[in-house]
Amino acid sequence: MRNVVILGVSFALLAFSPFALAQTSGLEVAPLTPGPGWKTCPRCQNSARVADDRKKAAVDTHPFDPHDLSGVWGNNGLPPDAKTRPPLTPEGQKLLATLMKEVSQANENSPPLNDPLVNCDPLGNIRSFGYNYGMEFVQTPGRVFQFFEWGHTWRTIWTDGRKLPDDPPVERFYGYNVGRWEGDTFIVESYGYDTRALIGSDATRPLFPHSSGMKVEERYRRLDYGRLQATITITDPQVYTKPWTTTGTIELLPNAEIWEYFCVPSESNEFNNRLTRPATGRAVNSSGRLNEPPRRCELIVIRRYSPPCTTARRGIALDPIFSQLPRLRPAKVAARHFIDGRSHPSFAKSSPRSRIWPATIHLMKISRC
């Protein structure tokens, strides 16, 4: 039986005291910005800073236009609701079985060990919104742009009256998207998705398939200046016996702007070779995926930095490391970074382009067989 113990501590990396930590609110951590006039990134704020910014912006009472969706919205993501996930069709069960084998996913509730995002594959619209390192709507005549910080990508939602194509010539990771207003609700319909744009969210949650016939409807309604209600409905009768609907609310980040957060394949490969492979005891094959682990035991301590406030190099695949280590044996927490008994500098310190900022640190020491 294998389990995991994680200790989360908030502190400034260069100087901290356990007793001082208990008495600080998080506001003592200065916002990380490029300079005067610039704003921080969605994941570069702790919860105290976010709450303080929202209070200063008076998001509960600030006047707003319900047809204006502009702004940077949440880092709280809206993953597909597991409680409303419909049963699979026989064809859907076959697709899921194939997918679970391809991504080394044990079951419908476990995260994949070979998540394509570790190799910088595009997430697609559903995963980008579910992961949500922050996203932004920019409204222009005839179209709305939706920017996602993760992967530094976007999609175009056409509002010029065009219809979805019946038979798209090329499938897209982010589909073909058209939008319209019904009252105070902005409705987006999309179609023509590449089947590699899997249904899911971050690397700690399971992945699900869809067919090339999947259609997605999104409904966005600004409840007030600081809250956006979102409802996403997936309709794919080839795979699911009924529509799959997820509803939730995401919050405005009034003092944040989208930063560059590329997933760089060469750096991801370096990260996986240097940390993911030793941590899991599994070799990376020619396709960049992990081979099955050998039967041996190892002692590991992993530092997980959250939020990834520095460069994409440091934050590129820290969550996937945790998805590679499910159900591990409990052990005591340590503050050093060991892999197979050898001491290594932390990834942040060993990365020449990274800088260390106050953040939340999770220290995990595990014994794996």
Short mmCIF file of the C-alpha atoms (twelve columns), coordinates in Angstrom:
data_MODEL
# 
_entry.id   MODEL 
# 
loop_
_atom_site.group_PDB 
_atom_site.id 
_atom_site.type_symbol 
_atom_site.label_atom_id 
_atom_site.label_alt_id 
_atom_site.label_comp_id 
_atom_site.label_asym_id 
_atom_site.label_seq_id 
_atom_site.Cartn_x 
_atom_site.Cartn_y 
_atom_site.Cartn_z 
_atom_site.pdbx_PDB_model_num 
ATOM 1   C CA . MET A 1   0.000   0.000  0.000   1 
ATOM 2   C CA . ARG A 2   1.406   3.385  -0.987  1 
ATOM 3   C CA . ASN A 3   0.377   6.816  0.211   1 
ATOM 4   C CA . VAL A 4   1.783   10.332 0.249   1 
ATOM 5   C CA . VAL A 5   2.316   12.978 2.898   1 
ATOM 6   C CA . ILE A 6   2.709   16.623 1.854   1 
ATOM 7   C CA . LEU A 7   3.569   19.526 4.107   1 
ATOM 8   C CA . GLY A 8   2.620   22.991 2.844   1 
ATOM 9   C CA . VAL A 9   4.339   26.054 4.329   1 
ATOM 10  C CA . SER A 10  4.107   29.688 3.237   1 
ATOM 11  C CA . PHE A 11  7.322   31.633 3.572   1 
ATOM 12  C CA . ALA A 12  9.861   33.889 1.924   1 
ATOM 13  C CA . LEU A 13  12.538  31.560 0.665   1 
ATOM 14  C CA . LEU A 14  15.579  33.560 1.644   1 
ATOM 15  C CA . ALA A 15  14.663  34.151 5.304   1 
ATOM 16  C CA . PHE A 16  11.920  32.563 7.366   1 
ATOM 17  C CA . SER A 17  10.916  31.449 10.832  1 
ATOM 18  C CA . PRO A 18  8.148   28.965 11.677  1 
ATOM 19  C CA . PHE A 19  7.004   31.264 14.494  1 
ATOM 20  C CA . ALA A 20  6.972   34.365 12.321  1 
ATOM 21  C CA . LEU A 21  5.051   32.516 9.640   1 
ATOM 22  C CA . ALA A 22  2.161   31.765 11.956  1 
ATOM 23  C CA . GLN A 23  1.704   35.492 12.610  1 
ATOM 24  C CA . THR A 24  1.892   36.834 9.043   1 
ATOM 25  C CA . SER A 25  -1.075  37.324 6.752   1 
ATOM 26  C CA . GLY A 26  0.651   37.231 3.370   1 
ATOM 27  C CA . LEU A 27  0.333   40.979 2.755   1 
ATOM 28  C CA . GLU A 28  3.949   41.406 3.829   1 
ATOM 29  C CA . VAL A 29  4.947   39.745 0.540   1 
ATOM 30  C CA . ALA A 30  5.444   42.485 -2.033  1 
ATOM 31  C CA . PRO A 31  3.682   41.980 -5.402  1 
ATOM 32  C CA . LEU A 32  5.951   40.650 -8.117  1 
ATOM 33  C CA . THR A 33  5.913   43.008 -11.115 1 
ATOM 34  C CA . PRO A 34  8.333   43.842 -13.952 1 
ATOM 35  C CA . GLY A 35  8.382   47.470 -12.794 1 
ATOM 36  C CA . PRO A 36  6.291   50.610 -12.210 1 
ATOM 37  C CA . GLY A 37  3.045   50.613 -14.152 1 
ATOM 38  C CA . TRP A 38  3.109   46.846 -14.692 1 
ATOM 39  C CA . LYS A 39  0.891   44.300 -12.977 1 
ATOM 40  C CA . THR A 40  1.633   40.899 -11.514 1 
ATOM 41  C CA . CYS A 41  0.613   37.579 -13.079 1 
ATOM 42  C CA . PRO A 42  -2.450  35.604 -11.939 1 
ATOM 43  C CA . ARG A 43  -0.369  32.910 -10.227 1 
ATOM 44  C CA . CYS A 44  2.091   35.379 -8.696  1 
ATOM 45  C CA . GLN A 45  -0.264  36.444 -5.911  1 
ATOM 46  C CA . ASN A 46  -1.018  34.713 -2.657  1 
ATOM 47  C CA . SER A 47  -4.602  34.536 -1.438  1 
ATOM 48  C CA . ALA A 48  -4.146  37.459 0.950   1 
ATOM 49  C CA . ARG A 49  -2.972  39.703 -1.884  1 
ATOM 50  C CA . VAL A 50  -5.858  38.634 -4.121  1 
ATOM 51  C CA . ALA A 51  -8.390  39.359 -1.368  1 
ATOM 52  C CA . ASP A 52  -6.791  42.734 -0.664  1 
ATOM 53  C CA . ASP A 53  -6.812  43.721 -4.343  1 
ATOM 54  C CA . ARG A 54  -10.453 42.734 -4.694  1 
ATOM 55  C CA . LYS A 55  -11.335 44.733 -1.574  1 
ATOM 56  C CA . LYS A 56  -9.535  47.815 -2.892  1 
ATOM 57  C CA . ALA A 57  -11.324 47.457 -6.235  1 
ATOM 58  C CA . ALA A 58  -14.681 47.161 -4.394  1 
ATOM 59  C CA . VAL A 59  -15.630 44.264 -6.653  1 
ATOM 60  C CA . ASP A 60  -18.902 43.634 -4.806  1 
ATOM 61  C CA . THR A 61  -20.265 47.152 -5.338  1 
ATOM 62  C CA . HIS A 62  -18.316 48.426 -8.352  1 
ATOM 63  C CA . PRO A 63  -20.615 49.392 -11.272 1 
ATOM 64  C CA . PHE A 64  -20.349 47.119 -14.289 1 
ATOM 65  C CA . ASP A 65  -21.687 46.512 -17.777 1 
ATOM 66  C CA . PRO A 66  -23.058 42.948 -18.000 1 
ATOM 67  C CA . HIS A 67  -22.035 42.851 -21.680 1 
ATOM 68  C CA . ASP A 68  -18.417 43.638 -20.803 1 
ATOM 69  C CA . LEU A 69  -16.457 40.463 -20.022 1 
ATOM 70  C CA . SER A 70  -13.044 42.109 -20.174 1 
ATOM 71  C CA . GLY A 71  -10.505 41.553 -17.444 1 
ATOM 72  C CA . VAL A 72  -8.269  38.818 -16.108 1 
ATOM 73  C CA . TRP A 73  -10.284 36.055 -14.520 1 
ATOM 74  C CA . GLY A 74  -9.255  33.659 -11.797 1 
ATOM 75  C CA . ASN A 75  -6.565  31.129 -11.335 1 
ATOM 76  C CA . ASN A 76  -9.166  28.866 -9.774  1 
ATOM 77  C CA . GLY A 77  -10.054 26.976 -12.966 1 
ATOM 78  C CA . LEU A 78  -13.311 25.183 -13.701 1 
ATOM 79  C CA . PRO A 79  -12.548 21.476 -14.187 1 
ATOM 80  C CA . PRO A 80  -15.197 19.225 -15.741 1 
ATOM 81  C CA . ASP A 81  -17.569 18.226 -12.952 1 
ATOM 82  C CA . ALA A 82  -16.955 14.603 -12.000 1 
ATOM 83  C CA . LYS A 83  -20.369 14.433 -10.313 1 
ATOM 84  C CA . THR A 84  -22.224 15.205 -13.546 1 
ATOM 85  C CA . ARG A 85  -20.086 13.025 -15.817 1 
ATOM 86  C CA . PRO A 86  -22.489 10.825 -17.772 1 
ATOM 87  C CA . PRO A 87  -22.001 7.124  -18.437 1 
ATOM 88  C CA . LEU A 88  -19.976 6.205  -21.490 1 
ATOM 89  C CA . THR A 89  -21.408 4.541  -24.555 1 
ATOM 90  C CA . PRO A 90  -19.853 1.224  -25.641 1 
ATOM 91  C CA . GLU A 91  -17.761 3.178  -28.145 1 
ATOM 92  C CA . GLY A 92  -16.823 5.634  -25.410 1 
ATOM 93  C CA . GLN A 93  -15.684 2.805  -23.157 1 
ATOM 94  C CA . LYS A 94  -13.380 1.559  -25.902 1 
ATOM 95  C CA . LEU A 95  -11.958 5.044  -26.458 1 
ATOM 96  C CA . LEU A 96  -11.381 5.505  -22.740 1 
ATOM 97  C CA . ALA A 97  -9.647  2.144  -22.428 1 
ATOM 98  C CA . THR A 98  -7.347  3.053  -25.313 1 
ATOM 99  C CA . LEU A 99  -6.647  6.485  -23.858 1 
ATOM 100 C CA . MET A 100 -5.894  5.139  -20.376 1 
ATOM 101 C CA . LYS A 101 -3.372  2.755  -21.878 1 
ATOM 102 C CA . GLU A 102 -1.739  5.520  -23.917 1 
ATOM 103 C CA . VAL A 103 -1.395  7.927  -20.981 1 
ATOM 104 C CA . SER A 104 -0.857  5.300  -18.234 1 
ATOM 105 C CA . GLN A 105 -4.024  6.191  -16.354 1 
ATOM 106 C CA . ALA A 106 -5.051  3.523  -13.865 1 
ATOM 107 C CA . ASN A 107 -8.778  4.240  -13.826 1 
ATOM 108 C CA . GLU A 108 -11.435 6.911  -14.313 1 
ATOM 109 C CA . ASN A 109 -10.464 8.679  -11.082 1 
ATOM 110 C CA . SER A 110 -6.674  8.623  -11.303 1 
ATOM 111 C CA . PRO A 111 -4.376  11.136 -12.989 1 
ATOM 112 C CA . PRO A 112 -2.367  10.021 -16.023 1 
ATOM 113 C CA . LEU A 113 1.307   9.184  -15.586 1 
ATOM 114 C CA . ASN A 114 2.050   10.105 -19.210 1 
ATOM 115 C CA . ASP A 115 0.047   13.296 -19.544 1 
ATOM 116 C CA . PRO A 116 0.612   14.837 -22.991 1 
ATOM 117 C CA . LEU A 117 0.976   18.278 -21.395 1 
ATOM 118 C CA . VAL A 118 4.336   17.172 -19.973 1 
ATOM 119 C CA . ASN A 119 5.525   17.141 -23.588 1 
ATOM 120 C CA . CYS A 120 3.979   20.581 -24.214 1 
ATOM 121 C CA . ASP A 121 1.095   19.272 -26.329 1 
ATOM 122 C CA . PRO A 122 -1.663  21.929 -26.631 1 
ATOM 123 C CA . LEU A 123 -4.328  21.487 -23.984 1 
ATOM 124 C CA . GLY A 124 -7.370  22.520 -25.987 1 
ATOM 125 C CA . ASN A 125 -10.125 24.811 -24.795 1 
ATOM 126 C CA . ILE A 126 -11.710 22.588 -22.135 1 
ATOM 127 C CA . ARG A 127 -8.431  21.755 -20.395 1 
ATOM 128 C CA . SER A 128 -7.133  25.329 -20.673 1 
ATOM 129 C CA . PHE A 129 -10.237 26.660 -18.958 1 
ATOM 130 C CA . GLY A 130 -10.163 23.859 -16.386 1 
ATOM 131 C CA . TYR A 131 -6.487  24.401 -15.634 1 
ATOM 132 C CA . ASN A 132 -6.824  28.194 -15.806 1 
ATOM 133 C CA . TYR A 133 -3.575  29.838 -14.888 1 
ATOM 134 C CA . GLY A 134 -5.585  32.942 -15.560 1 
ATOM 135 C CA . MET A 135 -7.499  33.866 -18.689 1 
ATOM 136 C CA . GLU A 136 -8.639  37.102 -20.257 1 
ATOM 137 C CA . PHE A 137 -11.472 38.137 -22.561 1 
ATOM 138 C CA . VAL A 138 -10.757 40.932 -25.036 1 
ATOM 139 C CA . GLN A 139 -13.829 42.115 -26.953 1 
ATOM 140 C CA . THR A 140 -13.494 43.723 -30.382 1 
ATOM 141 C CA . PRO A 141 -15.994 44.357 -33.213 1 
ATOM 142 C CA . GLY A 142 -16.821 41.042 -34.856 1 
ATOM 143 C CA . ARG A 143 -14.800 38.831 -32.545 1 
ATOM 144 C CA . VAL A 144 -13.857 38.095 -28.947 1 
ATOM 145 C CA . PHE A 145 -10.398 36.857 -28.018 1 
ATOM 146 C CA . GLN A 146 -9.883  34.547 -25.079 1 
ATOM 147 C CA . PHE A 147 -6.275  34.473 -23.888 1 
ATOM 148 C CA . PHE A 148 -4.945  31.693 -21.654 1 
ATOM 149 C CA . GLU A 149 -1.750  32.198 -19.675 1 
ATOM 150 C CA . TRP A 150 -0.917  28.483 -19.642 1 
ATOM 151 C CA . GLY A 151 0.795   27.788 -22.959 1 
ATOM 152 C CA . HIS A 152 0.499   31.499 -23.840 1 
ATOM 153 C CA . THR A 153 -2.263  30.721 -26.290 1 
ATOM 154 C CA . TRP A 154 -5.629  32.089 -27.343 1 
ATOM 155 C CA . ARG A 155 -8.740  31.322 -29.350 1 
ATOM 156 C CA . THR A 156 -10.919 33.523 -31.534 1 
ATOM 157 C CA . ILE A 157 -14.662 33.560 -30.885 1 
ATOM 158 C CA . TRP A 158 -16.332 35.032 -33.953 1 
ATOM 159 C CA . THR A 159 -19.314 37.291 -33.286 1 
ATOM 160 C CA . ASP A 160 -19.838 38.551 -36.849 1 
ATOM 161 C CA . GLY A 161 -22.830 36.300 -37.501 1 
ATOM 162 C CA . ARG A 162 -21.071 33.382 -39.167 1 
ATOM 163 C CA . LYS A 163 -22.199 29.820 -38.449 1 
ATOM 164 C CA . LEU A 164 -20.123 26.839 -37.401 1 
ATOM 165 C CA . PRO A 165 -18.817 24.792 -40.354 1 
ATOM 166 C CA . ASP A 166 -20.692 21.547 -40.952 1 
ATOM 167 C CA . ASP A 167 -17.563 19.730 -42.094 1 
ATOM 168 C CA . PRO A 168 -14.390 21.537 -40.975 1 
ATOM 169 C CA . PRO A 169 -11.468 20.952 -43.368 1 
ATOM 170 C CA . VAL A 170 -8.990  20.737 -40.469 1 
ATOM 171 C CA . GLU A 171 -9.644  19.781 -36.862 1 
ATOM 172 C CA . ARG A 172 -8.321  22.198 -34.263 1 
ATOM 173 C CA . PHE A 173 -7.175  21.860 -30.657 1 
ATOM 174 C CA . TYR A 174 -9.297  24.912 -29.797 1 
ATOM 175 C CA . GLY A 175 -12.051 24.171 -32.284 1 
ATOM 176 C CA . TYR A 176 -14.095 26.568 -34.419 1 
ATOM 177 C CA . ASN A 177 -15.902 29.080 -32.211 1 
ATOM 178 C CA . VAL A 178 -18.839 31.434 -32.730 1 
ATOM 179 C CA . GLY A 179 -20.524 33.617 -30.116 1 
ATOM 180 C CA . ARG A 180 -23.661 35.664 -29.581 1 
ATOM 181 C CA . TRP A 181 -25.511 37.456 -26.813 1 
ATOM 182 C CA . GLU A 182 -28.838 36.318 -25.402 1 
ATOM 183 C CA . GLY A 183 -29.837 38.968 -22.916 1 
ATOM 184 C CA . ASP A 184 -26.919 39.304 -20.501 1 
ATOM 185 C CA . THR A 185 -25.497 35.871 -21.324 1 
ATOM 186 C CA . PHE A 186 -22.666 35.418 -23.799 1 
ATOM 187 C CA . ILE A 187 -23.075 32.058 -25.552 1 
ATOM 188 C CA . VAL A 188 -20.195 30.359 -27.340 1 
ATOM 189 C CA . GLU A 189 -20.697 27.315 -29.561 1 
ATOM 190 C CA . SER A 190 -17.732 25.331 -30.837 1 
ATOM 191 C CA . TYR A 191 -17.095 22.320 -33.022 1 
ATOM 192 C CA . GLY A 192 -14.336 20.651 -35.025 1 
ATOM 193 C CA . TYR A 193 -12.073 19.641 -32.161 1 
ATOM 194 C CA . ASP A 194 -8.934  17.586 -32.632 1 
ATOM 195 C CA . THR A 195 -9.388  14.379 -30.632 1 
ATOM 196 C CA . ARG A 196 -6.037  15.050 -28.950 1 
ATOM 197 C CA . ALA A 197 -7.627  18.048 -27.202 1 
ATOM 198 C CA . LEU A 198 -8.634  15.831 -24.290 1 
ATOM 199 C CA . ILE A 199 -11.293 16.506 -21.673 1 
ATOM 200 C CA . GLY A 200 -9.722  17.271 -18.311 1 
ATOM 201 C CA . SER A 201 -7.970  20.051 -16.433 1 
ATOM 202 C CA . ASP A 202 -4.642  20.016 -14.589 1 
ATOM 203 C CA . ALA A 203 -2.196  17.127 -14.362 1 
ATOM 204 C CA . THR A 204 -3.618  15.865 -11.065 1 
ATOM 205 C CA . ARG A 205 -6.977  14.912 -12.572 1 
ATOM 206 C CA . PRO A 206 -8.031  12.141 -14.979 1 
ATOM 207 C CA . LEU A 207 -8.357  12.569 -18.735 1 
ATOM 208 C CA . PHE A 208 -11.313 11.581 -20.889 1 
ATOM 209 C CA . PRO A 209 -11.751 11.146 -24.642 1 
ATOM 210 C CA . HIS A 210 -14.145 12.605 -27.143 1 
ATOM 211 C CA . SER A 211 -14.950 12.021 -30.790 1 
ATOM 212 C CA . SER A 212 -14.419 14.403 -33.684 1 
ATOM 213 C CA . GLY A 213 -18.171 15.077 -33.508 1 
ATOM 214 C CA . MET A 214 -18.034 16.676 -30.043 1 
ATOM 215 C CA . LYS A 215 -19.841 19.990 -29.685 1 
ATOM 216 C CA . VAL A 216 -19.322 22.393 -26.799 1 
ATOM 217 C CA . GLU A 217 -21.589 25.173 -25.578 1 
ATOM 218 C CA . GLU A 218 -20.366 27.767 -23.084 1 
ATOM 219 C CA . ARG A 219 -22.498 30.336 -21.305 1 
ATOM 220 C CA . TYR A 220 -20.877 33.279 -19.537 1 
ATOM 221 C CA . ARG A 221 -22.798 35.714 -17.354 1 
ATOM 222 C CA . ARG A 222 -21.240 38.485 -15.328 1 
ATOM 223 C CA . LEU A 223 -22.957 38.311 -11.952 1 
ATOM 224 C CA . ASP A 224 -21.297 41.491 -10.724 1 
ATOM 225 C CA . TYR A 225 -18.057 43.355 -11.335 1 
ATOM 226 C CA . GLY A 226 -15.951 40.681 -9.646  1 
ATOM 227 C CA . ARG A 227 -17.658 37.372 -10.533 1 
ATOM 228 C CA . LEU A 228 -18.243 35.514 -13.789 1 
ATOM 229 C CA . GLN A 229 -20.584 32.531 -13.932 1 
ATOM 230 C CA . ALA A 230 -19.614 29.906 -16.487 1 
ATOM 231 C CA . THR A 231 -21.560 26.881 -17.709 1 
ATOM 232 C CA . ILE A 232 -19.886 24.449 -20.102 1 
ATOM 233 C CA . THR A 233 -21.845 21.657 -21.773 1 
ATOM 234 C CA . ILE A 234 -20.149 18.892 -23.755 1 
ATOM 235 C CA . THR A 235 -22.356 17.001 -26.186 1 
ATOM 236 C CA . ASP A 236 -20.876 13.916 -27.823 1 
ATOM 237 C CA . PRO A 237 -23.446 11.118 -28.321 1 
ATOM 238 C CA . GLN A 238 -20.801 8.836  -29.794 1 
ATOM 239 C CA . VAL A 239 -18.913 8.804  -26.484 1 
ATOM 240 C CA . TYR A 240 -21.307 9.934  -23.729 1 
ATOM 241 C CA . THR A 241 -24.892 8.847  -23.164 1 
ATOM 242 C CA . LYS A 242 -26.030 12.401 -22.412 1 
ATOM 243 C CA . PRO A 243 -24.578 15.928 -22.286 1 
ATOM 244 C CA . TRP A 244 -21.911 16.646 -19.666 1 
ATOM 245 C CA . THR A 245 -22.511 20.006 -17.951 1 
ATOM 246 C CA . THR A 246 -20.225 21.874 -15.579 1 
ATOM 247 C CA . THR A 247 -21.210 25.116 -13.842 1 
ATOM 248 C CA . GLY A 248 -19.144 27.338 -11.591 1 
ATOM 249 C CA . THR A 249 -17.989 30.859 -10.811 1 
ATOM 250 C CA . ILE A 250 -14.586 32.396 -11.378 1 
ATOM 251 C CA . GLU A 251 -13.323 35.641 -9.877  1 
ATOM 252 C CA . LEU A 252 -11.844 38.799 -11.332 1 
ATOM 253 C CA . LEU A 253 -8.196  39.520 -10.535 1 
ATOM 254 C CA . PRO A 254 -8.192  43.320 -10.701 1 
ATOM 255 C CA . ASN A 255 -4.446  43.724 -10.194 1 
ATOM 256 C CA . ALA A 256 -3.162  41.028 -12.562 1 
ATOM 257 C CA . GLU A 257 -2.350  40.737 -16.246 1 
ATOM 258 C CA . ILE A 258 -1.526  37.774 -18.457 1 
ATOM 259 C CA . TRP A 259 2.186   36.985 -18.545 1 
ATOM 260 C CA . GLU A 260 4.149   34.829 -20.950 1 
ATOM 261 C CA . TYR A 261 3.929   31.228 -19.777 1 
ATOM 262 C CA . PHE A 262 5.143   29.062 -22.614 1 
ATOM 263 C CA . CYS A 263 5.664   25.361 -22.287 1 
ATOM 264 C CA . VAL A 264 9.053   25.027 -24.013 1 
ATOM 265 C CA . PRO A 265 9.615   21.473 -25.343 1 
ATOM 266 C CA . SER A 266 13.401  21.525 -24.919 1 
ATOM 267 C CA . GLU A 267 13.124  22.728 -21.332 1 
ATOM 268 C CA . SER A 268 10.318  20.325 -20.534 1 
ATOM 269 C CA . ASN A 269 12.448  17.476 -21.858 1 
ATOM 270 C CA . GLU A 270 15.382  18.627 -19.724 1 
ATOM 271 C CA . PHE A 271 13.142  18.860 -16.672 1 
ATOM 272 C CA . ASN A 272 11.706  15.392 -17.231 1 
ATOM 273 C CA . ASN A 273 15.166  13.875 -17.752 1 
ATOM 274 C CA . ARG A 274 16.598  15.580 -14.691 1 
ATOM 275 C CA . LEU A 275 13.729  15.263 -12.215 1 
ATOM 276 C CA . THR A 276 10.661  13.369 -13.423 1 
ATOM 277 C CA . ARG A 277 12.586  10.339 -14.626 1 
ATOM 278 C CA . PRO A 278 14.735  9.917  -11.465 1 
ATOM 279 C CA . ALA A 279 11.776  10.678 -9.206  1 
ATOM 280 C CA . THR A 280 9.642   7.942  -10.697 1 
ATOM 281 C CA . GLY A 281 12.466  5.513  -11.429 1 
ATOM 282 C CA . ARG A 282 11.319  5.331  -15.029 1 
ATOM 283 C CA . ALA A 283 13.282  5.909  -18.206 1 
ATOM 284 C CA . VAL A 284 11.994  8.238  -20.907 1 
ATOM 285 C CA . ASN A 285 11.552  6.497  -24.238 1 
ATOM 286 C CA . SER A 286 12.101  7.942  -27.716 1 
ATOM 287 C CA . SER A 287 8.595   9.426  -27.792 1 
ATOM 288 C CA . GLY A 288 9.268   11.370 -24.600 1 
ATOM 289 C CA . ARG A 289 7.003   9.192  -22.457 1 
ATOM 290 C CA . LEU A 290 7.947   7.235  -19.377 1 
ATOM 291 C CA . ASN A 291 8.642   3.503  -19.461 1 
ATOM 292 C CA . GLU A 292 7.284   1.215  -16.783 1 
ATOM 293 C CA . PRO A 293 9.175   1.490  -13.473 1 
ATOM 294 C CA . PRO A 294 11.675  -1.112 -12.274 1 
ATOM 295 C CA . ARG A 295 10.951  -3.003 -9.090  1 
ATOM 296 C CA . ARG A 296 13.086  -1.212 -6.543  1 
ATOM 297 C CA . CYS A 297 12.761  1.233  -3.656  1 
ATOM 298 C CA . GLU A 298 13.994  4.795  -3.547  1 
ATOM 299 C CA . LEU A 299 13.902  7.764  -1.218  1 
ATOM 300 C CA . ILE A 300 12.912  11.114 -2.711  1 
ATOM 301 C CA . VAL A 301 12.275  14.617 -1.483  1 
ATOM 302 C CA . ILE A 302 10.532  16.944 -3.909  1 
ATOM 303 C CA . ARG A 303 10.058  20.658 -3.544  1 
ATOM 304 C CA . ARG A 304 6.941   21.956 -5.224  1 
ATOM 305 C CA . TYR A 305 6.776   25.693 -5.771  1 
ATOM 306 C CA . SER A 306 3.385   27.365 -5.969  1 
ATOM 307 C CA . PRO A 307 2.627   29.746 -7.535  1 
ATOM 308 C CA . PRO A 308 5.160   29.543 -10.414 1 
ATOM 309 C CA . CYS A 309 6.111   33.198 -10.140 1 
ATOM 310 C CA . THR A 310 9.331   33.112 -12.083 1 
ATOM 311 C CA . THR A 311 10.010  31.932 -15.599 1 
ATOM 312 C CA . ALA A 312 8.229   29.142 -17.446 1 
ATOM 313 C CA . ARG A 313 11.447  27.180 -17.029 1 
ATOM 314 C CA . ARG A 314 10.853  26.721 -13.301 1 
ATOM 315 C CA . GLY A 315 7.121   26.159 -13.356 1 
ATOM 316 C CA . ILE A 316 6.995   24.020 -16.470 1 
ATOM 317 C CA . ALA A 317 6.110   20.633 -15.037 1 
ATOM 318 C CA . LEU A 318 5.976   20.707 -11.263 1 
ATOM 319 C CA . ASP A 319 2.376   19.533 -11.035 1 
ATOM 320 C CA . PRO A 320 3.035   16.611 -13.401 1 
ATOM 321 C CA . ILE A 321 5.743   15.402 -10.995 1 
ATOM 322 C CA . PHE A 322 3.081   14.915 -8.361  1 
ATOM 323 C CA . SER A 323 0.826   13.102 -10.795 1 
ATOM 324 C CA . GLN A 324 3.729   10.733 -11.475 1 
ATOM 325 C CA . LEU A 325 3.869   9.767  -7.782  1 
ATOM 326 C CA . PRO A 326 0.463   8.468  -6.703  1 
ATOM 327 C CA . ARG A 327 -0.188  6.493  -3.539  1 
ATOM 328 C CA . LEU A 328 3.333   6.604  -2.121  1 
ATOM 329 C CA . ARG A 329 4.465   5.391  1.291   1 
ATOM 330 C CA . PRO A 330 4.364   8.031  4.055   1 
ATOM 331 C CA . ALA A 331 7.660   9.282  5.460   1 
ATOM 332 C CA . LYS A 332 8.936   12.248 7.401   1 
ATOM 333 C CA . VAL A 333 9.219   15.610 5.714   1 
ATOM 334 C CA . ALA A 334 12.711  16.911 5.039   1 
ATOM 335 C CA . ALA A 335 13.979  20.226 3.729   1 
ATOM 336 C CA . ARG A 336 16.658  18.892 1.399   1 
ATOM 337 C CA . HIS A 337 16.173  17.616 -2.117  1 
ATOM 338 C CA . PHE A 338 17.320  14.010 -2.540  1 
ATOM 339 C CA . ILE A 339 16.921  11.626 -5.442  1 
ATOM 340 C CA . ASP A 340 18.249  8.093  -5.085  1 
ATOM 341 C CA . GLY A 341 20.272  9.137  -2.052  1 
ATOM 342 C CA . ARG A 342 22.080  11.957 -3.858  1 
ATOM 343 C CA . SER A 343 21.660  15.580 -2.861  1 
ATOM 344 C CA . HIS A 344 20.695  17.982 -5.631  1 
ATOM 345 C CA . PRO A 345 20.089  21.736 -5.674  1 
ATOM 346 C CA . SER A 346 16.487  22.685 -6.128  1 
ATOM 347 C CA . PHE A 347 15.317  23.102 -9.687  1 
ATOM 348 C CA . ALA A 348 14.730  26.823 -9.176  1 
ATOM 349 C CA . LYS A 349 18.269  27.420 -7.944  1 
ATOM 350 C CA . SER A 350 19.868  25.293 -10.638 1 
ATOM 351 C CA . SER A 351 18.009  27.011 -13.470 1 
ATOM 352 C CA . PRO A 352 20.178  29.897 -14.721 1 
ATOM 353 C CA . ARG A 353 17.222  32.004 -15.834 1 
ATOM 354 C CA . SER A 354 15.117  31.499 -12.720 1 
ATOM 355 C CA . ARG A 355 14.771  33.777 -9.731  1 
ATOM 356 C CA . ILE A 356 13.456  32.819 -6.322  1 
ATOM 357 C CA . TRP A 357 10.442  34.679 -5.004  1 
ATOM 358 C CA . PRO A 358 8.351   34.342 -1.850  1 
ATOM 359 C CA . ALA A 359 5.972   31.523 -2.517  1 
ATOM 360 C CA . THR A 360 4.184   28.547 -1.055  1 
ATOM 361 C CA . ILE A 361 6.465   25.560 -0.711  1 
ATOM 362 C CA . HIS A 362 5.377   21.951 -0.414  1 
ATOM 363 C CA . LEU A 363 8.068   19.611 0.852   1 
ATOM 364 C CA . MET A 364 7.513   15.927 0.277   1 
ATOM 365 C CA . LYS A 365 9.691   13.004 1.216   1 
ATOM 366 C CA . ILE A 366 8.577   9.608  -0.006  1 
ATOM 367 C CA . SER A 367 9.721   6.044  -0.078  1 
ATOM 368 C CA . ARG A 368 8.700   4.271  -3.259  1 
ATOM 369 C CA . CYS A 369 8.882   0.599  -4.149  1 
# 
